[in-house]
Amino acid sequence: CQQNTVPPTDGCPQGTIYVSPHDAHADFQSVQAAINSLATCNTSAGYILIAPGNYTEQLNVTQSAPLTLLGMSSRPWTGQAYANFTALTPANEVQIWWSAANHDAVFADNVFTGVLTVGPTLNATLTGSGPTGFPVPEDTPFGCADFRAYNIDFRNLNEHRPFASGPVHAVGVSRANAGFYSCGVYSWQDTLYVGKLGNAYFYDTIIAGQTDFLYGFGTAYIEQSTLSLRGCGGGITAWKGTNTTITANKYGVYIARSRVLAANQTVAGTIRGKCALGRPWNAQHRSIFMDSYLDTSIIPPGYARWSTVEPRVGEETFMATWAAYGPGYNETAEKGSGVTRVLDDEQVRPYRYPADVFEGDAGWIDQSVPDGRKGA
């Protein structure tokens, strides 16, 4: 499956839906139309094969049944990694595009800018504001138990404002489990949002942004991937706990065995020593960079306070590194920063692998991923 074969779905699971804007034999011309066809009549796992091309549409996944989006690509069959980031790295052949930014609060909520949103209801996916965000009703059902995307780029480039001009979601996951494999997630500000009770896993993926581009309330684990810095603003991570967060909850964003790199040489020259690993959206922020390469873009202290006037740093703030390396890593400066925790092997143990942070419930992660099954 995923290879350019005749018929296109040769080798794919039985019942796979084929999407193409140009092939007259395709089941649908748009990805959302294919998703809707499953949402209305299917309770079993659904598979959608997407032909190469540019698709300008917003995708919403609300169903609870497992759903897999497969971008046609030769990469899985040639062993090519997507996140081995270089200027010559070709994009995925399947591109999902949208262009919207919540500058000057032109939308009621950031979610309306998203390229892909996975969540059971609109209310479940709203970011809201304040220390607890949007008050999602307690009786809201859980959404997709196992959403997966392979070899697809999700791009919100906000074409008329190619810089951080307000929240610009590329991907949002709330009250759902979602895995992304060899994908691209591109935007500027607030690129990735993981909302309440959201669980998101990324492998061999590029996530690009400029300002607070990994943010949310839920749990995200990113490994063997590249965080591509298109500029510096705020921090890379901006996570928030709530006053209802229980102590045992492993909410937060965890970056493991990955690379943090300037998007290109031009950008590298302008952001050297200016980018923070993160800043606290509130004082219950939790994020860890583990065994990851940091280029010269990173500030010596690692993390930063929210602002000089409003630091948002307290006893519960957990902004940390473990076994980080590269020219952007300065252990002495981090330890003396008053904001960054440099963890030892014992301190990082509860967060090392996906099964650790997803509290043992990691069956929705692709079991063929080398590190995805490890943990407690």
N, C-alpha and C positions, 0 to 999 in steps of 0.2 A: 504494500500500500504506500501511497505518497509519490511513487515514481510515475513518470509520464508514460502510461501504458494504454493499450487499447484492449478492452474498454478501460476508462480511467479508474474505475473502482476495483480493478483486478487485484486480488490479494488483500482487499480491505474486509472488515467484518461484514457479515451478511446484513443487508438493509442499509448500508452506507448511502447517504444522500450526497449527490454530486452538484456542486455549485460552479457555474461559469458564466461570465457576462457575454461570452462570444459563442460558446458551443450550443448548437440547437438541440443537442441531445441531453443537455443538463436538466436536472430536476428543477433547479431554481437559478435565477440570475443574481440574486442578492443573498448574502449570508443571513441577514435577519429573517428573510422569508423562510429559509430552511429551518432556522431555530424555531420560528413560530409554528411551523408544521409539526414539530416534535412536541412543543409545549402544549398543544391542544389535544393531542391524541395518544401520547406515549408515556408509559410509566416505566419502561425498561430503558437500558442504556442506549443512547443515540450517538451516531457518528456522522460527521459532515466533512466531506473531502472538498477542498477549495482549490480551484484551478488558479494558475499564476495570473496576476493582474492587480490593478488598483481598484479598490472598492471604497467608495466614499459613502460611508454610512455609520450610524451609531448602533452598537450592538448591545442588547439587553437580554440577559439570561435570568429568567425568573423561576424556571421549573426546578423541582427537587430531584428528578431522575438524573443519573450520570450523563454527561455530555462531553464529547471530544471533538474539537475542531482540528483538522489535519490540513496543513498547508502543503501543497505539492512541492517537493524538493528532492534533489539528489543527495543532499547532505547526509541523511541517515544511512545511506547506502555506500557512501564514500568515506565515512568516518570523519568528515570535516566538522570542526567545532565552530559555533557561531560567535562565541564570546572572545575568541582570540583576536582582540580588537587591533586593527591597523587601519591606516587610511585607505588601504586597498580592499578591505573586507567588503564583499558584495552584500547587499541587503537580501533579506528573504524574498522569494519570488512572489509571495502573497503579501500584499500591503493593504491594511485597513486604515483609512484616512478620515480625520475629521479636523475641523479648525474652529475652535471656540475658546474664549478666555473669559473668566468672570471678573474682568477689570471694572472698577467703579460699581460693583454689585449689579451688573446688568442682568444677572440671573438670580433667582431666588435662593439657589444653593449651588455649590461647586459641582455636584453630581451631574448637572445638566450640560457640563462641558465635555463629559467623558466619551472616549472612543468605545471602550468596552466596560460595561457594568454588570457584575454578577451579584445578585441579591434577590430575595423573594418578593419584596415590595418596594415601592418608591420610598416609603418612610424608613425602611430598614437601611437604605443606602445613603440617606441624607447625612451630611457632615454636621450641620447645625453650628452652634457657637457656644461659648462658655466652657466651664470646666468639665461638663458631662456631655456636651454636644447635643444633637437632636434627641429628644426623649422617645426612643423607639418603644412602642407598646410591648409589654411583657409577653403578650399572647401571640406575638408575631412568629410565624413558623420559621424553621430553618430552611434555607434555600437549597441550592445544588450541593449534594453531598460529595460529588466528585466531578468537578469541571476540569478539563485539560485542554491546553492549546499547544500545538507543535508547529514550529517553523513558520510563524506568522509575525509580522511587524504591526504593532499598534501605534499609530503616529498622530498625535495632536500637535501640529506644528504652528497653529495660530499664525497662518501665513503672512498676515498683514502686520504682525508685531513679532518679529523673530527674536524675542528676548522675554524675560519674565515680566509680564504685565498683569499679573493676577493669577489666581488658580487656574490651571490648565490640565485637567485630568486626562491621562491616557488610559489607565486601567483602575477600576475600583472593585473591591471585593468586600462584601458585608454579609454576615450571617450565612456564610457558604464556605466550602473548601475549594480551592483553585490551584492548579499546578501549571506552570509555564515552562516549556522545554525548547531550547534553541529559538527563543523568540526575541523580538526587539520591542522595547517599551520606551517611546520617545516623546518628550515634551520639554517644558521649561520650568514652570513652578508647579509643585504638588503633582508630579508625574504619576506616582503610585499612591493610591489611598486604600488602606486596609481598615475597614470600619469595624464596628462592634460585632463581636463573635465571628469575625472574619479570619480565615486561615489561608495564607498564600505561600506557595513554594515556587522558587525560581531556580532553574538549573541551566547552565550554558546560555545565559541570557544577557543582553545589554540593556541597562536601564539608564536613560540619559535625561539630564535636567540641569537646572541652575540653582534654584532656590527651594529649600525644604522639600526636595523631590521624592523623599520617602517619608510618608506621614500617615498617621492614623491612630486607632484605638486597639486594633486587633493584633494578630501575630503573623509575622512574615519571616521566612528563612530564605536567604539568598546564597547560593554556593556555586563555585566554579563559574562565576559570572564577572561582568565588567560594569562598574559604575562610571559612566562617561560624563565628565564635568564640562558643560557648555558655557560655564561661567561660575561665579561665586556670588551667593546671596543667602544670608541666613546660615543654613547648614545643609549638609546632605540629608540628615535624618531629623525629623521633628515629631516625636511620639508623645502621646498623651494617655495617662491613666485617668480613671474617674474615681469619685468618692465611693463608688460601689465595687471597685476592683478588690477581689479577695487576695490575700497574701500569696496563696499558692498559684495564682494565675501566672502563666508565663507570657503574657502579652508583651509585645515589643518587636523590634526588628533586629535580626541577627544576620550578619554578613560573614561568610566563611569561605576560606580558600579562594578568594576573589581578588580583583584588582580595581583600584581607584585611579583613574587616569584622566588627564585633560583630553578633551575631545579631539584636538588636533594641535599642531605645533604653534599655530597663531594664538590660539586660546592659551596654550601652556605659557607663552611668554607674558601674558597679561595677568594671569592668576597665580603666579608662583608665590607660595607662602601665604595665600589669602583665603583658602577654603577650610571651613570647619567641618569636622566629621559629623557634627550635629549640634543642635541646640534644643533646650527643653520646651516643647509646646506647652506643657505645664510641668510642675515639679515632680510628677510621677513618670517622667520620660524614662524609657528603658531601651538601650541599644548597645550592641557589642560588635566590634570588628575583630574577627578571629582569624589568625593565620593568613592575613591578607596583605597585599602589596599596596603601599601608599606612595604616590609619586610626589614630586616637589610642590604640588598645588596645596598640600595640607599645611595648616598653621602648626607651629611647634607644639602648642599645648594640646593639640588634637581637637577637643570639643570647645564650645564657647557658651557663655551665658546667653539667655534670650536677648537681653539688651542691657545697657549700663543702668538704665533707670529701673528696669524690671528683670532681674536676673533669673527668676523662676528656678532656682537651685535650692534643694533642701535635702534632708536625710534620705528621702526615698528616691531621689534622682540617681539613676544608674546609667551613666554614660562611660563606656569602657572599651579597652582594647586588650587583646591577648595574642601574644606571639606575632604581632604586626611587624612588618619590615619594609625596607625601601627608603629612599632619600627623604620621604615625607614623614618618617617615623622618628620621633625624638623622645625616648623613654624618660630622660631626665626632666625635660620640659613638661611632659604629661604628668609625671608624678608630682611636680611642683605647682601645677596649674590651679589646684583647688576645685576643679570640675571633672577632670578625667581620671577614671580608675584604671590602673594597670593591674590586670588580674594574674594570679598564679594558676598553676594547673588545677589545683583543688577548687579554687573559686569559680573557674570557668566550667567545671564539670557538669553542672545542671543545665548548661545551655549549648553543649558542644554539637549535638546532632539534632536533626529534625524531630526524631521521636522523643527527644528530651523536651523541647519547647512546645510541641503539640501534645504533650502529656500522654504519650504512648498511643495516641490516636492518629497514626500516620499511614493507615492503609490506603488512603486516597492518593498517596504519592506513588508515582510510577516505580514499580519494584525493580525495574532494570537499571535505575539510576545507581551509580556506584556507592554513594554515601547516604542516599536518602533513607535507607532502612536502619541505619545505625542509631544507637541511643540506649536509653535506659531499658 
